[in-house]
């Protein structure tokens, strides 16, 4: 079963900007207790990759990475355990790298 078919039944994916490393595991467990089996961790702070690693330690919880803007970030988040990617805009290089790594990508739009 792929990541998309596992997260689709929830219909809602919590988006997290976690700034304290020690919150990773308890937050994952709280989400699971609340019925969620997935979350997106945004790359808005320097701890995001580590939070993805911590949260992806549970094989029954699907972690994605958000605010992914470069192919290098795609590689970093996949190596950390992310199973899907969300980008704030349409980047063909990000999409191409996700396709090469067979990871689902959700490109978005962003306004300022």
Secondary structure, 3 states (H helix, E strand, C coil): CCHHHHHHHHCCCEEECCCCCCHHHHHHHHHHHCCCCEEEEECCCCCHHHHHHHHCCCCCCEEEEECCCCHHHHHHHHHHCCCEEEECCCCHHHHHHHHHCCCEEEECCCCC
